[in-house]
């Protein structure tokens, strides 16, 4: 199988950030907990969006 990569645009891999990387499963669990707390706190709100990276 032949792959054509000329049409694929890759983002820069040297993006600068002052934030530490999310490296552990604990970090993932904390982020999910924070997002779930917003959903539990505002069960009837439909005018917000929350995400994590």
Secondary structure, 3 states (H helix, E strand, C coil): CCCCCCCCCCCCCCCCCCCCCCCCHHHHHHHHHHHHHHHHHCCCCCCCCCCCC
